[in-house]
Amino acid sequence: MSETGEVAQATAGAKAEPQPRSVRVVLFALMIAMLLAMLDNMIVNTAMPTIVGELGGLEHLSWVVTAYTLATAASTPIWGKVGDMYGRKGAFLASIVIFLIGSALSGMAQDMGQLIGFRAIQGLGAGGLMVGVMAIIGDLIPPRERGKYQGMMAGVMAVAMIGGPLVGGAITDHLGWRWTFYINLPLGAVALAMVTTVLHLPKKRARGRIDYLGAALLTVGIISIVLVTTWGGTQYDWTSAIVMELIFVGVAALIGFVFWETKAAEPIVPLHIFRSRNFTLMSIIGFLTGFVMFGAMLFLPLFQQSVQGASATNSGLLLMPMLLAMMAVSLVAGRVTTTTGKYKIFPIMGGVLMSVGLYLLSTMDVDTSRLMTGVYMAVVGAGMGFLMQITMLVAQNSVEMKDMGVASSSTTLFRTLGSSFGVSIMGALFTSKVQDEMAQRMGKGVSLPSAQLDAASLARLPEKVRDAYQYAVAAGTHGGFLLGAVAGLAVIVAAVFVKEVALRGGSAPTSSAQDEVKTVETV
């Protein structure tokens, strides 16, 4: 792209920028859609025991979550490309409609098989919700101005994590489990109406046909990876035939995908975006952040319930120190980025705080107070606050506007895959350590209690077994958090190599910004 073209693009973007009030209205609608995607699993997880009690099919319970996760991960890059080719608004509205159809059908499910299938439909829509939100924000708000809206997105995440279990429990108890799905319908209708009437984006025409072969290969690769991380070490041994076959299929599909994308006329994920150093580094950092974040969210409530005797009913509240710190720091980092245009220091600080916080969490034992646990969690949350939105901001700033959708979807996909690996690998370490500790303290022939014991069930155990179990859980979380601290160190290493390119949307395009765009095209 020529320097004149870059200036023209920036000028055109400035002229097309909506008035502040319109932006706020659109952002409100986008945040509702984002809340739908994030809140759903948190609400449904709380209702799962009731759902199984009515529909049966306990042996298929995990597929209610797995079907949704697989469909979301597999559809994410496709939604991004469809938005780039055919227009962001239409793709986003379609994803909301599909999500709502899946929600309505899930609420009407009559058996576990139907519920699993309908959850997959819901997941297909959810894949477009998050990508659509990020890409539309990327279209509407220049990167330099986007930082001041980061707190809103972090706030939505905090509301989903804290409020989801509480809302899910209340709905299940008073309205029935089917309303955990039906509750999406009025929220989605509001988002649909607002996006339809207020959001105005340029219409696009497809320059070619969708890369169906590339989409199929990427889908097979993603599904295989997610199934390996979901099943490995739990339902099947890591060395079992089915896990080995999935690894082979996944690797072969991804190699074939990369080869095909170099030849496709309109690739589903244009590989040239990875020629930007900043985009590649942000994808790595996003993967590591997802790895740490969801692993921590898995083990923190488990430690507090099993070792510190906290109630499982308010499990979302247990994460409040981490989520509030994340929201506050994200807001401050966004404001500073908007004011100064500087951002490189934030992923470095995020990696440092995340590593320190996770190391502190790894030192917890049966004598650690809830207050100290809360302090350690706040340190981790502050680190995540520096990372959560900055990764997307820098990734979007590293590509041309025509690739905004695939940049957003690729960054989201890497974070999703990171979370899948984090839960799987940290979970395998945890389970192995718990079994070893219980065997040492109780003998190899002892029947191990479930790792999901609540405070009431724990109190009913014989004192010797309870003490051994609490020590075992503390030892298990130690290994998981220590691994997370190592991932935090890797974030620091990656962040050091980030090039601080000027954010688009400042007073004038700078030569460094132009150089970065040229790098994407020519390197």
C-alpha positions in Angstrom: 0.0 0.0 0.0 1.3 3.4 -0.9 1.8 6.2 1.6 -1.0 8.2 -0.2 -3.3 5.2 0.0 -2.6 4.8 3.7 -3.5 8.5 4.3 -6.6 8.1 2.2 -7.7 5.0 4.1 -7.2 6.8 7.4 -9.1 9.9 6.1 -12.0 7.8 4.9 -12.1 6.0 8.2 -12.3 9.3 10.0 -15.1 10.5 7.8 -17.1 7.3 8.2 -16.7 7.3 12.0 -20.1 7.6 13.7 -20.9 10.3 16.3 -20.0 9.4 19.9 -23.6 8.9 20.9 -24.2 6.4 18.0 -21.0 4.6 19.0 -22.2 4.2 22.6 -25.6 2.8 21.4 -23.9 0.3 19.1 -21.4 -0.7 21.8 -24.3 -1.3 24.2 -25.8 -3.7 21.6 -22.4 -5.4 21.0 -21.9 -5.8 24.8 -25.3 -7.6 25.0 -24.2 -10.0 22.3 -20.9 -10.5 24.0 -22.6 -11.2 27.2 -24.8 -13.8 25.5 -21.8 -15.7 24.3 -19.9 -15.5 27.6 -22.8 -16.0 30.0 -24.3 -19.0 28.4 -21.9 -21.7 29.6 -21.7 -20.2 33.1 -25.5 -20.4 33.5 -25.9 -23.8 31.9 -23.2 -25.5 33.9 -25.1 -24.6 37.1 -28.2 -26.3 35.7 -26.5 -29.5 34.5 -27.5 -31.7 37.6 -31.1 -30.8 37.1 -31.0 -31.3 33.3 -29.5 -34.8 33.8 -32.2 -35.6 36.5 -34.9 -34.9 33.9 -33.5 -36.0 30.6 -31.2 -38.8 31.8 -28.1 -39.7 29.8 -25.5 -39.1 32.5 -22.9 -40.8 30.4 -23.3 -38.2 27.7 -23.2 -35.2 30.1 -19.8 -33.9 29.0 -21.0 -33.6 25.4 -23.4 -30.9 26.3 -20.4 -28.6 26.9 -18.1 -30.3 24.4 -20.5 -29.9 21.5 -20.9 -26.2 22.1 -17.1 -25.7 22.5 -16.3 -27.6 19.4 -18.8 -25.8 17.2 -17.7 -22.4 18.6 -14.0 -23.1 18.0 -14.5 -24.5 14.5 -16.8 -21.8 13.3 -14.8 -18.8 14.7 -12.3 -18.4 11.7 -15.1 -19.0 9.2 -17.3 -16.2 10.6 -14.3 -13.8 10.5 -13.7 -14.5 6.8 -17.4 -14.3 5.9 -17.6 -10.9 7.6 -14.6 -9.7 5.6 -16.0 -10.9 2.3 -19.8 -10.2 2.6 -20.0 -7.5 5.2 -19.7 -7.4 9.0 -23.2 -6.5 9.8 -24.9 -9.3 7.9 -22.6 -11.9 9.3 -23.1 -10.6 12.9 -26.9 -10.6 12.6 -26.8 -14.1 11.2 -24.7 -15.4 14.1 -27.1 -13.9 16.6 -30.1 -15.5 14.8 -28.4 -18.9 14.8 -27.4 -18.6 18.4 -31.0 -17.7 19.4 -32.4 -20.6 17.3 -30.0 -23.0 19.1 -31.1 -21.5 22.4 -34.8 -22.0 21.7 -34.3 -25.6 20.5 -32.1 -26.4 23.5 -34.8 -25.2 25.8 -37.3 -27.6 24.0 -35.0 -30.6 24.0 -36.7 -33.9 25.0 -33.6 -36.1 25.5 -29.9 -35.7 25.9 -29.2 -36.5 22.2 -31.4 -33.6 21.1 -29.8 -31.2 23.7 -26.3 -32.1 22.5 -27.3 -31.4 18.8 -29.0 -28.2 19.6 -26.1 -27.0 21.7 -23.9 -27.5 18.7 -26.2 -25.2 16.7 -25.9 -22.7 19.5 -22.2 -23.0 19.4 -22.1 -22.2 15.7 -23.8 -18.9 16.4 -21.6 -18.2 19.4 -18.5 -18.5 17.2 -19.7 -15.5 15.3 -20.8 -13.4 18.3 -17.3 -12.8 19.8 -15.6 -12.4 16.4 -18.4 -10.0 15.3 -18.1 -7.9 18.3 -14.3 -7.5 18.1 -14.3 -6.9 14.3 -17.1 -4.4 14.4 -15.4 -2.5 17.1 -12.2 -2.6 15.0 -14.2 -1.1 12.1 -15.9 1.6 14.1 -13.3 2.8 16.5 -9.6 3.5 15.6 -7.1 1.6 17.7 -5.8 4.8 19.3 -9.3 5.5 20.7 -10.3 1.9 21.4 -8.4 1.6 24.6 -10.9 3.7 26.6 -13.6 1.1 25.8 -11.6 -1.8 27.2 -13.1 -1.5 30.6 -16.5 -2.2 29.2 -15.4 -5.5 27.7 -13.6 -6.6 30.8 -16.7 -5.6 32.8 -18.9 -7.9 30.7 -16.5 -10.7 31.4 -16.6 -10.1 35.1 -20.4 -9.9 35.1 -20.5 -13.3 33.2 -18.0 -15.0 35.5 -19.5 -13.7 38.8 -23.2 -13.5 37.8 -23.5 -16.6 35.7 -23.6 -19.2 38.4 -25.8 -17.1 40.6 -28.3 -16.4 37.7 -28.2 -20.0 36.6 -29.0 -21.3 40.1 -31.8 -18.8 40.6 -33.4 -19.5 37.1 -33.1 -23.3 37.6 -34.7 -23.2 41.1 -37.5 -20.8 40.3 -38.3 -21.2 36.6 -36.8 -24.5 35.6 -33.7 -25.5 33.6 -35.3 -24.8 30.2 -35.2 -21.1 31.0 -31.5 -21.1 31.3 -31.7 -21.3 27.5 -34.9 -19.2 27.0 -33.3 -16.3 28.9 -31.1 -15.7 25.8 -34.1 -14.9 23.6 -35.2 -11.5 25.0 -31.6 -10.4 25.3 -30.8 -11.5 21.8 -33.9 -9.8 20.5 -32.8 -6.5 22.0 -29.3 -6.9 20.4 -30.8 -7.8 17.1 -33.1 -4.8 17.1 -30.4 -2.3 18.1 -27.8 -3.6 15.7 -30.3 -3.6 12.8 -31.4 0.0 13.4 -28.3 1.7 14.6 -25.2 -0.1 13.1 -24.3 1.3 9.7 -21.3 -0.2 7.9 -20.3 -0.1 4.3 -21.7 -2.9 2.2 -19.3 -5.3 0.7 -19.3 -7.6 -2.3 -17.5 -10.9 -2.3 -14.4 -10.9 -4.5 -14.5 -14.6 -4.8 -16.0 -17.8 -3.4 -15.5 -19.0 0.1 -12.5 -21.3 0.5 -14.5 -24.4 1.4 -11.6 -26.9 1.3 -9.6 -24.6 3.6 -12.5 -24.3 5.9 -13.0 -28.0 6.0 -9.4 -28.8 6.7 -9.2 -26.1 9.4 -12.4 -27.4 11.0 -11.2 -31.0 11.1 -7.9 -29.8 12.6 -9.5 -27.7 15.3 -12.0 -30.3 16.3 -9.3 -33.0 16.6 -7.2 -30.7 18.8 -10.1 -29.8 21.1 -11.1 -33.5 21.4 -7.5 -34.5 22.2 -7.3 -31.9 25.0 -10.8 -32.7 26.2 -10.5 -36.5 26.3 -6.8 -37.0 26.8 -6.1 -38.2 30.4 -9.8 -38.2 31.4 -12.0 -40.4 29.2 -9.1 -42.0 27.4 -5.4 -42.5 28.2 -3.0 -40.2 26.4 -1.5 -43.2 24.7 -4.8 -44.8 23.7 -5.5 -45.6 20.1 -8.3 -43.0 19.7 -6.2 -40.1 21.1 -3.3 -41.1 18.9 -5.6 -41.2 15.9 -7.0 -37.8 16.7 -3.5 -36.4 17.0 -2.6 -37.8 13.6 -5.8 -36.6 11.9 -5.4 -33.1 13.5 -1.8 -32.7 12.5 -2.4 -34.0 9.0 -5.4 -31.7 8.5 -3.5 -28.6 9.8 -0.5 -29.3 7.5 -2.8 -29.7 4.6 -4.6 -26.5 5.6 -1.4 -24.5 5.6 -0.3 -26.0 2.2 -3.7 -25.2 0.6 -3.9 -21.7 2.0 -0.8 -20.8 0.0 -2.7 -21.7 -3.2 -6.3 -20.7 -2.5 -7.7 -17.6 -4.3 -9.5 -16.4 -1.2 -8.0 -18.2 1.8 -10.1 -18.6 4.9 -7.1 -17.5 6.9 -4.7 -15.4 4.8 -1.2 -16.5 5.9 0.3 -13.2 5.1 -1.2 -11.7 8.3 1.3 -13.8 10.2 4.2 -12.1 8.4 3.5 -9.2 10.8 5.7 -9.8 13.8 3.3 -8.0 16.1 0.3 -10.1 14.9 2.2 -13.4 15.4 3.4 -12.4 18.8 -0.1 -11.3 19.9 -1.4 -14.7 18.8 1.2 -16.4 20.9 0.4 -14.2 23.9 -3.3 -14.7 23.4 -2.8 -18.5 23.5 -0.7 -18.3 26.7 -3.2 -15.9 28.3 -6.1 -18.3 27.6 -3.9 -21.2 28.9 -3.4 -19.5 32.2 -6.8 -17.8 32.6 -9.0 -20.8 32.2 -6.7 -23.1 34.1 -6.7 -20.7 37.0 -10.5 -20.4 36.9 -10.8 -24.2 37.0 -8.5 -24.7 40.1 -9.2 -21.6 42.2 -12.8 -22.5 43.1 -11.8 -26.1 43.5 -9.0 -25.2 46.0 -11.3 -22.8 47.9 -14.1 -25.3 48.2 -12.1 -28.4 48.9 -9.3 -27.0 51.1 -10.8 -23.8 52.5 -14.4 -25.0 52.9 -16.1 -22.4 50.8 -19.6 -22.9 49.5 -20.0 -24.0 45.9 -23.2 -22.1 45.6 -21.5 -18.8 45.2 -18.5 -20.1 43.1 -18.5 -17.1 40.9 -18.0 -14.8 43.9 -14.9 -16.7 44.8 -13.2 -15.3 41.7 -14.2 -11.7 42.4 -10.7 -10.4 43.5 -9.2 -11.6 40.3 -12.0 -10.4 38.1 -12.3 -7.0 39.7 -8.6 -6.4 39.5 -8.6 -7.5 35.8 -11.5 -5.1 35.1 -9.8 -2.1 36.9 -6.4 -2.6 35.3 -7.8 -3.1 31.9 -9.7 0.2 32.2 -6.6 2.0 33.3 -4.4 0.5 30.6 -7.0 1.4 28.0 -7.1 5.0 29.1 -3.3 5.3 29.1 -3.1 3.7 25.6 -5.7 6.2 24.3 -3.9 9.2 25.9 -0.3 8.3 25.1 -0.5 5.8 22.2 2.0 3.7 24.1 1.3 0.0 24.8 4.4 -2.2 24.7 4.9 -2.0 28.4 1.5 -3.4 29.2 2.0 -7.0 27.9 5.4 -7.1 29.7 3.8 -5.9 32.9 1.0 -8.4 32.4 3.4 -11.3 32.0 5.3 -10.2 35.1 2.3 -9.9 37.3 0.7 -13.1 36.0 3.9 -15.0 36.7 4.3 -13.6 40.2 0.6 -14.1 41.1 0.6 -17.7 39.9 3.8 -18.5 41.7 2.2 -17.1 44.9 -0.9 -19.2 44.3 1.4 -22.3 43.9 2.6 -21.7 47.5 -0.8 -22.1 49.0 -1.4 -25.0 51.4 -4.1 -26.1 53.9 -3.1 -23.2 56.2 -3.4 -20.4 53.7 -6.2 -17.9 54.6 -8.9 -16.8 52.2 -7.6 -13.2 52.5 -4.1 -14.2 51.2 -5.7 -16.3 48.5 -7.7 -13.2 47.5 -4.5 -11.0 47.4 -2.7 -13.6 45.2 -5.8 -13.8 42.9 -5.8 -10.0 42.5 -2.2 -10.0 41.4 -3.1 -12.6 38.7 -6.1 -10.6 37.7 -4.0 -7.4 37.4 -1.7 -9.3 35.0 -4.6 -10.5 32.9 -6.0 -7.0 32.8 -2.9 -5.8 31.1 -3.2 -8.6 28.5 -6.9 -9.3 27.7 -7.7 -6.4 25.4 -4.2 -5.2 24.4 -3.6 -8.5 22.5 -6.7 -7.9 20.3 -5.9 -4.2 20.0 -2.4 -4.7 18.7 -3.4 -7.7 16.5 -6.0 -5.6 14.8 -3.7 -2.7 14.4 -1.1 -5.0 12.7 -3.3 -5.8 9.7 -5.1 -3.9 6.9 -8.8 -3.1 7.4 -9.8 -5.7 4.8 -8.4 -8.4 7.0 -10.0 -7.1 10.3 -12.3 -10.1 10.5 -9.8 -12.9 10.0 -7.4 -11.0 12.4 -10.1 -10.9 15.1 -11.1 -14.5 14.6 -7.6 -15.8 14.5 -6.7 -14.0 17.8 -9.9 -15.3 19.4 -9.2 -18.9 18.1 -5.7 -18.9 19.6 -7.1 -17.8 22.9 -9.7 -20.5 22.8 -7.2 -23.2 21.9 -5.0 -21.9 24.7 -7.8 -22.3 27.2 -8.5 -25.9 26.0 -4.8 -26.8 26.4 -4.6 -25.1 29.8 -7.6 -26.9 31.2 -6.4 -30.3 29.8 -2.7 -30.1 30.7 -3.1 -28.4 34.1 -6.0 -30.9 34.8 -3.8 -33.9 34.0 -1.1 -32.6 36.3 -3.6 -32.0 39.1 -5.2 -35.4 38.8 -1.8 -37.2 38.8 -0.6 -35.3 41.8 -3.8 -35.9 43.8 -3.6 -39.6 43.2 0.1 -39.8 44.2 -0.5 -37.8 47.4 -3.6 -39.9 48.4 -1.7 -43.1 47.7 1.2 -41.9 49.9 -1.0 -40.8 52.8 -3.8 -43.5 52.7 -2.2 -46.4 50.9 -2.5 -47.6 47.3 -5.7 -49.5 47.9 -7.8 -46.6 49.1 -10.8 -45.4 47.2 -10.2 -41.8 46.2 -12.9 -39.3 46.8 -14.1 -37.1 43.9 -12.2 -33.9 43.2 -15.6 -32.1 43.0 -16.5 -32.6 46.7 -18.4 -29.7 48.2 -17.9 -28.4 51.7 -20.9 -30.5 53.1 -19.7 -33.7 51.5 -16.1 -33.0 52.7 -17.3 -32.6 56.3 -18.9 -36.1 56.2 -15.6 -37.8 55.4 -13.6 -39.5 58.1 -11.1 -37.0 59.5 -8.1 -38.9 58.3 -9.4 -39.2 54.7 -10.5 -35.5 54.8 -7.1 -34.3 55.9 -5.3 -36.5 53.3 -7.7 -35.2 50.6 -7.1 -31.6 51.4 -3.4 -32.0 51.4 -3.6 -33.8 48.1 -5.7 -31.1 46.5 -3.3 -28.4 47.7 -0.4 -30.4 46.2 -2.3 -30.8 43.0 -3.0 -27.1 42.5 0.6 -26.4 43.3 1.7 -28.1 40.1 -1.0 -26.5 38.0 -0.2 -23.0 39.2 3.5 -23.5 38.8 3.0 -24.5 35.2 0.9 -21.3 34.7 3.8 -19.2 36.1 6.1 -20.7 33.5 3.5 -19.7 30.8 3.6 -16.2 32.2 7.3 -16.1 31.8 6.9 -17.1 28.1 4.5 -14.1 27.8 7.2 -11.8 29.0 9.7 -13.2 26.4 7.2 -12.7 23.6 6.2 -9.2 24.7 9.8 -8.0 24.8 10.0 -8.6 21.0 6.8 -6.6 20.3 7.5 -3.5 18.1 5.6 -0.4 19.3 4.0 0.6 16.1 1.8 3.8 16.2 -1.9 3.0 16.6 -4.1 4.1 13.7 -6.5 6.9 14.5 -3.9 9.4 15.9 -3.4 12.9 14.6 -1.7 11.6 11.5 -0.3 8.3 10.1 3.3 7.9 10.9 6.0 6.3 8.9 6.3 3.4 11.4 2.6 2.7 11.0 3.0 2.7 7.2 6.0 0.5 7.5 4.1 -2.1 9.5 1.3 -2.3 6.9 3.9 -2.6 4.2 5.6 -5.4 6.2 2.3 -7.4 6.2 2.2 -7.1 2.4 5.8 -7.6 1.3 7.8 -9.6 3.9 
